Amino acid sequence: MSAKFFLYVVTTPIVLYSLDAININGIFKKNKIFQARVFYLILALCLIFLLTSFIYDFFLASKFI
């Protein structure tokens, strides 16, 4: 199992837990539940990718210093 896959597994619950604190439904129009869920999914995937890439690149860069 690669290190990046392990980081994805670790960061996914962290990001989902942190997004749970945001009330995204207040941003969207009434009865637009599907669009709100799609936005939540895309936002979660983007944050998971960014956090994993940051942690992975940070550890790679710290090996060279």
Backbone as JSON, one array per atom type, in Angstrom:
{
  "sequence": "MSAKFFLYVVTTPIVLYSLDAININGIFKKNKIFQARVFYLILALCLIFLLTSFIYDFFLASKFI",
  "N": [[0.85, -1.17, 0.0], [0.61, 2.17, -0.88], [2.07, 5.25, 0.31], [0.68, 7.56, -0.26], [-1.93, 6.66, -0.73], [-2.56, 5.77, 1.83], [-2.54, 8.23, 3.14], [-4.75, 9.43, 1.91], [-6.78, 7.82, 2.96], [-6.6, 8.48, 5.65], [-7.02, 11.29, 5.7], [-9.58, 11.64, 4.66], [-11.79, 11.09, 6.57], [-11.21, 13.19, 8.33], [-11.55, 15.55, 6.83], [-14.27, 15.27, 6.09], [-15.44, 15.33, 8.62], [-14.79, 17.94, 9.41], [-16.14, 19.44, 7.47], [-18.69, 18.95, 8.19], [-19.41, 20.79, 10.07], [-20.18, 23.06, 8.76], [-22.88, 24.93, 7.55], [-24.12, 24.35, 4.71], [-26.51, 24.36, 3.39], [-27.76, 26.79, 3.75], [-26.73, 28.45, 1.82], [-27.75, 27.74, -0.63], [-30.62, 27.81, -2.87], [-34.07, 27.28, -1.99], [-35.33, 23.95, -1.97], [-33.31, 22.88, -3.56], [-31.79, 20.52, -3.16], [-30.33, 18.43, -4.33], [-28.35, 19.78, -5.84], [-26.98, 21.0, -3.76], [-25.91, 18.79, -2.44], [-24.23, 17.74, -4.43], [-22.42, 19.84, -4.67], [-21.32, 19.76, -2.08], [-20.07, 17.25, -2.18], [-18.16, 17.67, -4.24], [-16.67, 19.74, -3.1], [-15.69, 18.41, -0.83], [-14.1, 16.39, -2.03], [-12.18, 17.97, -3.33], [-10.94, 19.26, -1.14], [-9.93, 17.03, 0.24], [-8.07, 16.08, -1.64], [-6.32, 18.32, -1.8], [-5.36, 18.56, 0.87], [-4.13, 16.06, 1.24], [-2.16, 16.14, -0.78], [-0.66, 18.32, 0.13], [0.34, 17.39, 2.63], [1.8, 15.12, 1.8], [3.68, 16.24, -0.02], [4.96, 17.94, 1.76], [6.25, 16.14, 3.51], [7.94, 14.88, 1.67], [9.55, 17.04, 0.92], [10.74, 17.68, 3.32], [12.5, 15.64, 3.74], [14.68, 16.22, 2.16], [15.8, 18.42, 3.26]],
  "CA": [[0.0, 0.0, 0.0], [1.46, 3.35, -1.0], [1.92, 6.26, 1.35], [-0.35, 8.52, -0.66], [-3.22, 6.02, -0.48], [-2.76, 5.81, 3.27], [-2.9, 9.61, 3.49], [-6.14, 9.63, 1.48], [-7.65, 7.14, 3.93], [-6.54, 9.21, 6.92], [-7.55, 12.64, 5.6], [-11.0, 11.65, 4.29], [-12.68, 11.35, 7.7], [-10.92, 14.49, 8.92], [-12.21, 16.57, 6.0], [-15.72, 15.13, 6.22], [-15.8, 15.8, 9.96], [-14.7, 19.39, 9.46], [-17.2, 20.0, 6.63], [-19.97, 18.75, 8.87], [-19.68, 21.96, 10.89], [-20.62, 24.16, 7.91], [-24.26, 24.84, 7.07], [-24.09, 24.66, 3.28], [-27.88, 24.52, 2.89], [-28.13, 28.2, 3.78], [-26.2, 29.11, 0.63], [-28.5, 27.34, -1.82], [-32.04, 28.12, -2.92], [-34.96, 26.29, -1.42], [-35.62, 22.77, -2.79], [-32.16, 22.56, -4.42], [-31.04, 19.59, -2.32], [-29.37, 17.67, -5.15], [-27.23, 20.66, -6.16], [-26.21, 21.2, -2.52], [-25.14, 17.55, -2.19], [-23.16, 17.66, -5.43], [-21.42, 20.83, -4.26], [-20.67, 19.22, -0.88], [-19.19, 16.17, -2.62], [-17.03, 18.24, -4.98], [-15.86, 20.45, -2.12], [-14.99, 17.42, -0.01], [-13.05, 15.76, -2.84], [-11.11, 18.95, -3.54], [-10.2, 19.45, 0.11], [-9.19, 15.8, 0.51], [-6.93, 16.08, -2.55], [-5.38, 19.37, -1.43], [-4.73, 18.23, 2.14], [-3.23, 14.92, 1.02], [-1.01, 16.61, -1.56], [0.16, 19.17, 0.99], [1.05, 16.57, 3.62], [2.74, 14.28, 1.07], [4.78, 17.09, -0.5], [5.69, 18.44, 2.93], [7.14, 15.09, 3.97], [8.98, 14.7, 0.67], [10.48, 18.19, 0.97], [11.49, 17.69, 4.57], [13.57, 14.64, 3.66], [15.82, 16.8, 1.48], [16.37, 19.54, 4.03]],
  "C": [[0.9, 1.24, 0.0], [1.14, 4.36, 0.1], [0.81, 7.25, 1.01], [-1.75, 7.94, -0.46], [-3.55, 6.04, 1.0], [-3.16, 7.21, 3.73], [-4.33, 9.93, 3.07], [-7.11, 9.0, 2.49], [-7.7, 7.9, 5.25], [-7.23, 10.58, 6.8], [-9.04, 12.69, 5.25], [-11.91, 11.85, 5.48], [-12.45, 12.72, 8.36], [-11.63, 15.6, 8.15], [-13.73, 16.48, 6.13], [-16.21, 15.6, 7.58], [-15.78, 17.32, 10.03], [-15.77, 20.06, 8.6], [-18.57, 19.86, 7.27], [-20.36, 19.96, 9.72], [-20.23, 23.14, 10.09], [-22.05, 23.91, 7.46], [-24.3, 25.29, 5.61], [-25.5, 24.9, 2.74], [-28.34, 25.97, 2.9], [-27.67, 28.97, 2.55], [-27.11, 28.89, -0.57], [-29.97, 27.75, -1.72], [-32.84, 26.98, -2.32], [-35.26, 25.2, -2.44], [-34.52, 22.46, -3.81], [-31.23, 21.61, -3.66], [-29.98, 18.85, -3.12], [-28.14, 18.51, -5.48], [-26.36, 20.89, -4.92], [-25.37, 19.97, -2.22], [-24.0, 17.39, -3.17], [-22.04, 18.64, -5.08], [-20.63, 20.35, -3.05], [-19.68, 18.12, -1.26], [-17.95, 16.71, -3.34], [-16.1, 18.99, -4.03], [-15.06, 19.5, -1.25], [-13.85, 16.77, -0.79], [-11.88, 16.72, -3.08], [-10.27, 19.15, -2.28], [-9.39, 18.22, 0.48], [-7.93, 15.75, -0.35], [-5.88, 17.11, -2.12], [-4.64, 19.05, -0.13], [-3.75, 17.08, 1.99], [-1.98, 15.34, 0.26], [-0.08, 17.47, -0.71], [0.99, 18.33, 1.96], [2.13, 15.73, 2.94], [3.94, 15.09, 0.59], [5.61, 17.65, 0.65], [6.68, 17.39, 3.43], [8.25, 14.81, 2.96], [10.02, 15.83, 0.73], [11.3, 18.17, 2.25], [12.58, 16.63, 4.6], [14.84, 15.24, 3.05], [16.49, 17.89, 2.3], [17.28, 19.01, 5.11]]
}
